[in-house]
Amino acid sequence: MIGAIVSAVVIGAIIGALARLIVPGKQNMSIGLTLIVGIVAALLGTLIAQLAGWADTKGIDWIEHILQLVLAIAGVLLVSRMSTGRTHGPGTTGV
């Protein structure tokens, strides 16, 4: 159980960082938010790959990792688009 959590965090960090490198432009995301997007993408990618029967092959599960990366890219795009539309807060001019 602990090993699975540590693995999800490590893979999530790598997947999230790769997604931010691939997405063009600057994203207004913290490192923590990048980690969360990566972890969610890693978990969803693993779940989808297992349900589709693509996981648990001998060696590296490339299809699973590519799926995780695609989901992380979508997550980074979604989060960066959501943060672009935000205002700067009450009492500020936003200039």
C-alpha positions in Angstrom: 0.0 0.0 0.0 2.7 2.5 1.0 4.8 1.5 -2.1 1.8 2.1 -4.4 1.3 5.6 -2.9 5.0 6.5 -3.2 5.0 5.1 -6.8 1.9 7.2 -7.7 3.6 10.3 -6.3 6.9 9.7 -8.2 5.2 8.8 -11.5 2.7 11.7 -11.0 5.6 14.1 -10.6 7.3 12.9 -13.7 4.1 12.8 -15.8 3.0 16.2 -14.6 6.4 17.8 -15.3 6.6 16.2 -18.8 3.1 17.4 -19.5 4.1 21.0 -18.6 7.2 20.7 -20.8 5.1 19.5 -23.8 2.3 22.1 -23.4 3.4 25.2 -25.3 3.5 28.6 -23.5 3.6 29.5 -19.8 1.2 27.9 -17.5 0.2 29.6 -14.2 0.4 26.5 -12.1 2.3 25.8 -8.9 4.5 22.8 -8.4 1.9 21.3 -6.1 -0.8 21.7 -8.6 1.4 20.1 -11.3 2.0 17.2 -8.9 -1.8 16.8 -8.3 -2.5 16.8 -12.0 0.2 14.3 -12.6 -1.0 12.0 -9.8 -4.6 12.1 -11.0 -3.5 11.4 -14.6 -1.3 8.5 -13.5 -4.1 6.9 -11.5 -6.7 7.4 -14.2 -4.3 6.2 -16.9 -3.5 3.1 -14.8 -7.2 2.4 -14.2 -8.2 2.8 -17.9 -5.2 0.7 -19.0 -6.2 -2.1 -16.6 -9.9 -2.0 -17.6 -8.8 -2.2 -21.3 -6.4 -5.0 -20.6 -3.3 -3.0 -21.6 -1.6 -3.2 -18.3 0.4 -5.9 -16.6 2.6 -6.8 -19.5 6.1 -8.2 -19.2 8.4 -5.2 -19.1 7.4 -1.6 -19.3 3.7 -0.8 -20.0 4.3 1.8 -22.7 0.7 2.2 -23.7 -0.2 2.9 -20.0 2.5 5.5 -19.7 1.5 7.2 -22.9 -2.1 7.3 -21.8 -1.0 8.8 -18.5 1.0 11.5 -20.3 -2.0 12.3 -22.6 -4.3 12.6 -19.6 -1.7 14.8 -17.8 -1.4 17.1 -20.9 -5.2 17.4 -21.0 -5.1 18.2 -17.2 -2.4 20.9 -17.6 -4.3 22.5 -20.5 -7.6 22.4 -18.5 -6.0 23.9 -15.3 -4.1 26.5 -17.2 -7.2 27.6 -19.1 -9.2 27.8 -15.9 -6.5 29.9 -14.2 -6.3 32.3 -17.2 -9.8 33.4 -16.8 -9.5 34.3 -13.1 -9.4 37.8 -11.8 -6.6 39.0 -9.6 -8.8 39.2 -6.5 -11.0 41.8 -4.7 -9.7 45.3 -4.6 -7.1 44.9 -7.3 -7.1 46.5 -10.7 -5.5 43.5 -12.5 -3.1 45.7 -14.3 
